Amino acid sequence: MFGSIKNYQQDSNVVSVDFDQGQVKIEVITPSIINFFAQLTGDNPNSKAVENLHIQPGAVETRMFDGKVEIVSEKLRILVSDDFTVDIYDLDGKLLCADYRGEDHPFIRRGGGQGLELAEQEGHKFDSEKDAQAFKIKKQIFGDTYFYGLGDRTGHLNKHGYRYKLWNTDDPNPHVESFETLYKTIPFFIALNDDTAYGIFLDNTYQSIFDFGKENSDYYYFSAAGGNLDYYFIYGPTVRQTVGGYTYLTGRTPLPQLWTLGYQQSRWSYTPEKRLRQVAQTFRKEQIPCDALHLDIDYMDGFRVFTWDKNKFPDPPKLISDLKKDGFKLVTIIDPGVKKDRNYPIFRQGLKNNYFITDHDGVPYVNRVWPGDALYPDFSAPQVRKWWGRNLRILLDQGVAGIWNDMNEPASFNGPINDDTQFNNDGHVADHREMHNAYGHLMAKATYEGIKAETGKRPFIITRAAYAGTQKYSTVWTGDNQSIWEHLRMALPMLMNLGLSGIGFAGTDVGGFGFDCTPELLARWTQVGAFTPLFRNHSSIFTRDQEPWAFGKKTEAIVKKYIQMRYRLLPYLYDLFYQGQSNGLAPIRPLLVNYQNDHNVYQTNDEFMCGDNLLIAPVVEQGRISRLIYLPKGDDWVDFWTNEIHEGGQYVVKNAPLDICPIYVKAGSFLPLYPVQNYVGEKKIDQLTLDVFSFSDDGTNGYRHYHDDGQTFDFQKGIYDLYDFIQEKTGKHLKIKIGYLRNEYQPAYQSFKFVLRGIHPTKITVDGREISDDDWHRGKDDRIVVDKGTQEIDIDLS
């Protein structure tokens, strides 16, 4: 495709290589991140994913020998050969990634003739077409290589042997492992081989294919149907560092409002108003915590966005005000399709200002979605994003607290949107083939900027469709799942791969959206949801009720138990989002992120880490009341329910009746907790509880806790508190130190309660003063309360 190398030039951190048939550019972004770019089309618009990039290349050296161009950063050595083939080494000479030199060699797939025709008539589908590809990059597969990422694809955690087509698609059929397309396009994956990880991010919005050895086990490939060849190599060597590098490029999840981490209840649909009020009243009557209620499409007037059906909701501001008094926030759904109706102001504004996508002749394009004939705002134009953001004031001024973007793949009922529809694309006119996968991303960006401008608070947005970098603007959910056990099982690798793909704030429809949930399934799914960043129960029209009390008192008690646990864990989850701003890691992550040296966890689908300290091993099979759990080596693990300590690197059997989700805490951990409350802000919290899970042997470990107002952007001005908690175990002695790193937020904590999990002191000294037995509470877990300002607690265990 490129031919032989002719020469090269270096301009600071950018190396241009001239071939017989074109030029490529290799740019060192950081010593561990390298961009490979070849302009294959006439235009080179700005990236949708990479914004405000800070380039820190370090030293870059180049030379040419034996017809190859060598580029050396402070971490990597890159060899560029004829035909733009690339090999990448670390500085010790280890080959990390190499282009595959051979021809395409797909596995033989036997069949054909009349049998194929009859099978297709019966409904079987065969991938027999040759995908249109502007380019195809093949890389060698070395031995046991594991692949992760690409967002919430179906199938297992490890994607080796899978093939996916990245074209945002609204498919209401039950999602199964063979699905190639879903709602999101996140063209980033991580390869892990021989204890070394790297990532590749293809920054291309056209339909793309990622094949991880399905075509042939000797190579994997990625390709795109158009656009430029533009990909980044991101060196680890750990998975954590690889995710950090990717989010350095595409952005990190911003700190959310604290209430958004609470429990949320949704349904298609809570109408009329009486039904919504009834649901809210039942939550408070049953003392089940809940922070947000969601309204699906039926709250609108004929599905016209930014409107209310006044028959169902006669006085929205009063309704929202009444809900707010009981601690509820209201989240409303918004679809992009604007109803074609000349009596509708939003339609008239968009038509007058040319805010809708058009056909190739400049005529506004019309398809059908929920409101009937509808037009699609062109979110790729800055003026349209601002217009959309200003329109959000219609809802925000009435008290709506969050926006839920749906149908933004964009979905269309009257067949696919025409390929030749036209988009502004920030001044670089593009067609639908280029903009389709970025549509939901740009809608999220418009929504984020609009809410931030109108409220001054951290925006809360949920989106179904996304592209790389959407984490900067929105949380996501995995779309229209089903109330079946297979979808609960599949939710775990989907969420873990979303986290590895930079999406830190994500969740599934707890209990399942379509079909009818069962009491056991709701109980087990809620146990997963309690540790999922977005914790929302959502169900479909015509399904049975799915609220916590809908299945009787036994199920209600279990669901309530885990929702209350979620509210106790809010400071821990909030800390994880604070940490994620600097490391890019999601709260929910596969075990391999923390235990990359333990090969036993590379394909663990049914356990996950919640941060660094909690291992969650939920029951995801019907009728199971026990399960086998692998505890990673390198740490000891404390059973959350019994305080029993287990050595890592072994399997254990845990009894798990329906009300027990197996939870293990890394020995040496602090777990910050709040009191249970019906909603965030119900109680004044002036005391932080810390559960202390000490070591079985000697050891030292620390925990950093973050505290701010949970709503505004004042933290960016330095208005927050930061604490360090350190425990040192030596023999029969445990020392706890408290460090006050920052004290700018008021009201601050006035005291700290330490719950000593399975630890029974014989003597306790606080800042050199021995306290009497009456000053700590003895029991299964001894506890002690100390005032703000305390610096050291000495605990004698002899």
N, C-alpha and C positions, 0 to 999 in steps of 0.2 A: 504493500500500500504506500509506503514511504520511500523505499529504495535504499540506496547506499548513502552513508554519511559523507558529506562534502567538507564541512568545516563547522566550527562552533565559535561563539563569542560569549564572554562573561561580562555582565553588567551588575556589579555588586552581588546580590543573592540570586540573580536570575541568569540562567544559562540557556542560550538559544542554540539549537542544533539544526543545521541545514542539511536536508536530505535531497536526493535527486528530485523528489516529488512533493516537496513541502518543507515546512519548518515546524519544530516543536519547541516549547519552552518548559524548562524544569526550574521551578522556583522553590528555594529553601525558605519555608515559612518560619519554622523553628528547627533546631538541630534534629528533631524527631519527626517533623511533618514536612513532606515533600509534595508539591503540586506538579502534576504532569498535564500539559495542555497542548492541544493541537486544534487550531481553528479550522473547522470543516465547513462552516456556514459563513455567510457574508456578514453576519452581525455578531457582536460579542456583548450582549447586555449584562447588567450586573446580576450577580448571584441572588437567588431568592433565599438561600439558606445562610450564606456567609456574609455578615454585615459588620461594619466597623472593626475589621480584622486588625489586630496589633501584630505586626511582623517583627519577630526577634530571631533572625537567622543565625547569629553567631558567625564564627569564621567559616568561609566556604573556599575550598581549593578545587581547581580543575586542571586537567591535562588530557592530552589525546595520545593514545598509543595503540598499535596494532589495529588501527581503524576504528577504535572505540573511544568514547568520551567518558572519562571518569570524573565524578563529582563527589567530593568528600565534605561532609558536614562534621560537626563535633560529635555526632552519634552514629552516622551512617555512611556507607560507601555505595554509590550508585554507578553501575556500568551501563551505558547506552550503546547499543550495537545497531548494525544495519536493520532497516525496516522498523525502526523504533521499538526494538526489543529491549527489555529492561531487566536487569538483575540487581537485587538489593542485598547488601551484606551489613552485618554489624562491624564494628571496628576491630573485633577479634578474628574476622574472616569468616564468620558463620553465615552461610547463605540463608537468608530469611524468606525471600520471595523471588521467584524467577518466572519469566514469561515462558510459555510452552511453545516450542519451535515447530512441532509437527502440524499436520493438516487436521481438520475436523475429522473425528472418527467416532461417530455415534454408535452405541450398541445396536446390534441387529434386533429389529422388532419384526417378527414374522407375522404374516397374514396378508389379506388382500382379496381381490376377486369379488365374487358375488357375496361371500360371507361378510365382507366389510360393508357393502351397501345395505344388506339386510339388517346388520347390527345397528347401523346408523338410523335406519327406519324405526327400529325398536326403541331407540333413545340413547344408545351408547355413544359416547363422544371420544374421538381419537385426535390426538395432537399431531396431525399429519402435515399441517401446512408449514412452510418455511417462513419463519418470522422475518419481516423486513427489518434489516439492521444496517444502520449507517456505519457502525463499527462493532467489532467484537474483540475483546481483550481476553486472551486465554492465559492462565497461570498454572504452573505445575502444582499437583497435589503431592505433598511429601508424606508418605506413611500414614500414620494415624493423625490426620488433621481434623480438628473440630471447628465447625462454623456456627457463629451466633449472630443475632441481630436482625436487620430488615424489619424491625417493628413487630407488630402483633400478627405475624403470619401463623396460619394453622400448623399443626404438627408438633413435633417434639422440640425440646430446647436446642439440641444439636441438629443443624440443618444439613449435615453431610448426606448427600444422596437426594436432596430435594431440589426442585426447580420452581421458581416463582416469576410471575409476570407482574411488574409494578405498573398498574393502571387503576387508579382509584375507582372502586366499583361498589355500587349498592346492590348487593345480591341478598334477597330475603330468605333464600333457602338455608336450611340448617348447615352451618359451617362445619366442614369435615376436613380431614387431613389432606385430602387431594386438592383442596382449593388452591388455585394459583394466584387469584386476585382477591383483594379485600379493599377496605376503605382508605388505607394510607399508603403513601409512597415514601419510604425512608431508605434510600439506596446506600446504606452503610452496613458493613458486616465486620466481624472480628474473626480472624483465623488464629487458632491455637495449636501449636505443634512443638513437641520437644520442649515443653515448659516455657515457650516463648510465644508472645502474642503480638499481632499487628492488626491494624484495621485498614479498610479501603472504603473511601467515600466517593461515589460517582455523583458529581454535582451536575445532574442533567435531568430536566423535568419531563422529557419525552418518555413514552412507554419504554421500559427497559426490562431486560431479562437477566436474572441471576440464577446460574446453574452450578450447584455445588457437587459436581461429579455424577449427576444423573445422566448426562449425555455420554460421558465416559469417565471412568474412575481415575484416569491419569491426569486429568486437568479439570479446573473449574473455569467459568467464564462469566463476564458481564458484558452486556451490549445495550445499545439504545437505537431507537428507530429514527432518530434525527438529532440535530444539535451538535455541539462541539464535544470532542474528546477532552474531558476535564475531570480528572480524578486525583484524589489525595491519598498518599501512603502515610499511615500514622503508626509509628513504632511505639511499642510498649516499653520494655518487654513484658510488663504485666498487663492483664486485662484492665485493671484499675487505671493504669496510665494511658491505655489506649482509649478508654471512654473519656478520660480527662482531655486527651488531645482532640478527640472528635468534638466535644462540647466547647473546647477552646475555639474551634472553628465556627461552630453553628450556634453557640449560645447555650446558656444554662437556665434551668428552671428558676424563675424569680421566687422570692419569699412570698408565700400566699398569706391571705388573711387567716387568722387562726380558726375562725368559725368554719371555713371551708374544709377543714380536716375533721369536722364533726360528722355525725350520721345524717344522711339525706334520703328523703322518701319521694318517690316519683311513680307516676302511672300514666299511661295513655288511656283515659285522661281523667283528671280530677275536676270534673264538671258535673252539675253547675256549682256555683259558689257554696251552696249548702253542703255538698259532699266534701269539698276542701276543708271547710270549717269543722266538719265532723271528724275528719282524719286528724286534724290538729288537736281537737279537744280530746280525742282518745289517747294520743301520745301523752298529753299532760295528765290525764286521768290515770293512766297505767304507769306513770312515772318512768317512761321509756325515753331516754335522751334523744333529741332530734333537733337539728339546727336549721334545716332547709327543706322546703317543699317545692316540688317542680310542677309546672304547668306545661303539658304537651299541646299539640297544635289546636285542640278544640277550644281553647280560650279566645282565639282570634275570631274576628268577624269575617266569616267566609274564607278563612286561612289567609287573610291579608295581613302581612307583617306590620308590626307597630300599631295594631288595632286591638280592641276588645269587643267581644260579643256582649252587648249590653243586656241581652236577655238572660244570659248565663251569669254575667258579672256586672250588675247594674252600677256599682260604685267601687271601682278598683282601688282608688286611694284609701278609702275607708277600710276595705278588706285588708289591704297590706298593712295599714296602721294597726288594725286590731291584731293581726298575726304578730306584728313586731312587739306588741305589748306582752305577748306570751313567749317571746324569744325566737320566733320563726322568721327566717328570711325567705323571700320568694324568688325563685329562678324561673325564667320564662324561655321557652324555645323560640328560636328564630330560624326560618329557612331563607335561602337566598332568592327563591323565585318570587317575583313581584307580579301580582295579578294584573292582567291586561284589562283595565277598567278606567275609562276616562273620568269617572266620578271619584276616583281614588287619588288623593294628593301625592302619595309616594310614586305612583305610576306617572302622573303628570310631570312631577319634578324630574324624574329620571329621563323621560322622553324629551322634555324641553332642553335638557342640558347634555344630551347624548351620553348618558351614563350607562347604557346597556350594551352588551356585546351585540355585534351585528353580523349579517352574512357578508359574503365577499363584495357585495354591491353597496354596503353601507346601510342596509335596511335592518332595523332592530330584529334580532332573532327571537322567534317564539317557539316554545315547546310546552309540554304540559307537566305540571306537578300538582300538589294538593289543591291550589286555588283554581285549577283549570288552566286555560291558556295563560302563560306567564313569560316574563322576560328576566334575564339574568344580569344583575349589576356587574360591571367590569371592574372587579377589585384590583386589577393590575394597574389601574390609573390612580395616581395620588389623589386627584380631586374627588374621585368616587369613594375612596376609602374615607376621606374627610366627611363627605356627605353622609355616608352610612353611619359614621361615628356620631355625627350631630343628631341624626334621627333617633339614636338610642336614648337621647334625652327624654323622648316621649314616654319611655318606660321607666327610666331612672328617676325622673322627677316625681313619678307616682310611688316610688319606693322600691322598685325591683332591685334586687341585690346582686343578681348574676344573670348571665346570658348563656344559653345553651344552643350552639350552632349545629344544625342537623341538615341532612340532604345536600351537603355542600361538596360532593365528589366532583362536579355537581350531578345529582340524580335527575333523570328525565323520564317521564312515563311514555312519551311518544317517540320511542326509539332514541338511539344515541345522538348527542349533540353533533352537528355536522363538523367534520374536520376543518373545513375552511372558514368557520366563524372567526371573526376578527377581534383582537384584544389590543389595548393600548400598550401594555407591557412597559410602563414607565418611559414612554416615548419611542420604544423599539417595537414597532408593530409586529404582532405574532399571531399565529392561528391557534385553534383549539388543541391541536396535537401537542403543542409546546406548553400551553397554559393549563390544560386539564388537571394535571397532578398538583399544580400549585394553587388551584382555586380555593380550596378550603383553608390552606395556609394563609393566603392573602386576606380572606374573610376574617380569620382569627386576628390577624394583625390590625385590620380596620377596627374590629370590635375592641381589642385591647387599648388601642390608642384613643378611641372614643370614650370608653369608660374612664380611663385615667384622666383625660382632659375634663370630663364632666364632674367627676366625684373627688378626685385627689386621693382616692384610696387604691389599694392594690386590686386590680381587676380580677374578677372570677369569671372565667369563660370555660365552657366545655365544647369540644369539637369532635365530630366523628371523622371527618377527612383531615389529612395532614400531609405535610412534606417535611423534609429534614429542616430542623430549626424551629418548628412549630412550638417546641417547648418554651421558647421565649415569650410566647403570647397566651398559651392555653393549656389547660389540662385536656386529657382525652379519655374516651372510653372505647372499649373494643367492639362496640356496635351491637347489632341485633342478634344476640345469642339466644339460646333456647334453654328451657327449664329441664335439662337432661343431664345426667351424671357425666357424660362424655364432655360436655361443655364446661362443667366445673373442673374436670381434670385438665382440659386444654387451657383453661384460664391461667394456670400457673406458668407454663412456659411462655404463653403470650405476654403476660405482664413482665416476666423476667427479661424477655428479649426486647420489649419496649424500653425497659430501664437501660439495657445495654446499648440501645439506640438513642440515648440521650433524653428520652421522655420520662422525666422524673415524677410527674403528677398524672397518674393513670389509674383506671379501675375497670371493672366489668359490671354489668347489670346483675347485682346480687340477687340470687334466686332464679335468674334467667328471665328473658324478655318474652319470648314466645312459648307456647304450650302451657301446661299447667304444672306449677311447682307442687312438691309434696312436703309434708312436715319435716321429714328427715333431710331432704335436700336443702330446704331453707336453713335449717339449723347448721348444717355443715358448711354451706356457702357463706353464711354470716360469720362463721369462725374464720374463714379466709378473708372476708371483707374487713374484719376488724383490724387487719394488718396491711390493708391495701390503701395507698394514698387517697384515692377517691373512693369513698364508702357510700355507695348509693344503691338502694333497692329500687328496681324499675321493672314494670311488667306491662304487657300489651293489652290492648282492647280485646274484649271477648274472652280473656283468660280469667280464672278465678282470682279472688282477692289475694294479695301477697304481702300485706302489712304484717308486722310482727305478731299481732293477735289473731290473725286470720285462720290459724291452724289449731287453736285450742291452747289451754293454759300451759301444758307441758312444753310445747314448742315456744310459746311466748316467753316463758321463763328462761329458756336457753338463749334465745335471741337477745333478750334484755340483758342477760349476763355478759354477753360479748360486746354489745353496744356500750354498756357501762365500762367494760374493760377498755374499750377504745377511748373513752373520755378520760380515764385515768392515764392513758398513755399519750395524751396530747402533747405534753412538753417534750417527750422523747421524739415523737414524730416531727414536731416543729424544729427540734435540734437537727434532725436529719436534713430538712430543707435548708436550714442555715448552712450546714456543712456542704450541701450540694452546690451552693453558689460558688464554692472554691474548688471542689473536686469533681463536679459533674455527675456524681453517682446518684442513682435513684434510691429511695428508701427500700424498695423491694428489689432484690437482686439474687442471682443464682449463687450457690455456695462457692463456686469456683472463683468468684470475685475476691473473696476473703481467703480462700484456701486453694490457690492455684497449684501449689506443690503437692496436693493430694489428688492423684488422678482418679480416685474413686468418685469424685464429685463432678466430673466433667459432663456426665449425661444424667444428672439427677433432675428429674422432671417434677417430682412431687414433694420436694422440700424447698424452702427458700429462706434467705436471710432477710430480716427486717432491720436494716442498719447493720452495725458491726456486732451487736450484743445479743440479738434475739434470733434463734433458729426456730422456724415454724414448720411443723410436719403434719399438715392437716389430713384428715380422713376424707378421701375423695371417691370412695366406692360404697355403693349402697349396702347396708347391713353390716358393715365392718364395725367391730367394737374393740379392735386392737390392730396394731400395725408395726411393721419392721421399720426402724429408723436408723439411718447412718449418721454418726456424729463425727465430723471431720477431725483429722489428727492435727496436732499442734496446740490444742487447747483442751482443758477439761470443761465439762458441761453440767450445769445444774438443772435438774428437773424443776420447772417453775411451780408445779403443783405439790411436790413432795420434798423439795430441797435435797434430794439424793444427788450425789456427785458421780458422774461417769467420766472415765478417761476417754479422750478422743481417739479416732482411728478404729472404731468398732461399731458393730450393729447392736442395737438394743431393741427389745420388744416392749412396747408401751401399751398398757390397757387404756382404751379410749372409748368408754361408753359415750352415748350421744351428747352429753353435756361437757365432754372433755376434748379439747383440741391440744394435741401434744405440743408443748412449748419448752424450749431449752434455752438457758441463759449462759453465755460465756462466763466461765469462772473469772473472778476479778472485776466484774462489771458493776457499775452504778446504773440504776434504772430510775430516772426522774418521773414522778407521778403527781397528778393533780387529784383533788377530790372529785367524786362523781357529781355531775350537775346536769340538769335537764337541757341546758344549752350553754354555749360559750358566753361568759359574761354574767350568768345568773348569780354566781358567787364571787365575792371578793377573795382573791387568792393571795394571801400574804405569807403563806408557809409552803415551801417546796418539800415534798417527801422524796427521799431517795432510798430505794431498796438496794441493799448492799449484798452482793453475791461474791463471797471471798474465795480465795484459792484453797485447794486442798493441801498444797505444799507452799513453799515460799514463792513470793512474786510481787510485782509492782505493776499497777495499771492506773490510768487516769481517764477522766471524762470531763468534757467541756460543755457547759450549759449556757444557752442563749436566752435572753428575756427582753421583750420589747412590748409595744402597745398592741401588736397583733393586727393592725389595720392600715396604718398610714405608711408613708415613705420617710418618716422621721428618722428611721434607722440609718438611712443614707447620709444623714447629717451627724451621725455618731450618737444618736440618742437611744442607747440600749445598754443592758448590763451583760456582763460575761463573767462566768465563774468557772474555776477549775476545782475538781474533786479528785483527789489522789488517794489510793490505798496502798499500803506497804505491809505485806505479811512476812514476818520473820519468826519461824518457830511458833511459839505460843503467844505471839504478840502481833496485834494488828493496829496500825496507825492510819488515821484518816486525816488528810490535810485539806483545808478549804482555802482557795486562792481567789481574791477579788480583783479580777483583771480590769474590769470597767464598771463604773457605777454612775451612769448618766440618765437612767430611766427611772421615773417615779410614777406610781408607787412601787418601791422595790420590795423584795421579800423581807419579812421581819424575823423569820426563824427558819430552821431546817430540821426536818424529822428524818432520822436515819433508822431504817428498819433492817435489822441484822438477820438476814435470811439464813436460818440454820446455824447461827453463831450465838453462843451463850457465854457472855463475859463473866468473869469473877470479880473484875474491878474495872472501872472506867474513870479516866482522868481527862478533864476538859481544860485546855490551856493551862496545864500544871495544877489544876485544882481537882482533887479526888471528889467524886460525887457519891452520895449514899445510894444504897440499893433502892430506896424509895423514889429516887429521881429518874430511874429508868423503868420501863414497863416490861416485866418478865412475862414470858409465854412461849408459844411455839416459835415465834420470831421476836426476840427482844428488840426494844426500840428506845431511842433517846432523842430528845428535842434540845436543840441549842439555839441561842440567839444569833442574829446577824452580827458579824464581827468576829465570831469564833474562828480560830485558825487551826487548831489541832485537837484531835480526839485520840487518846491512847487507850487501847482496849486490851486487857490482860485476859487470855483464854486458858490459863493453866488451871 
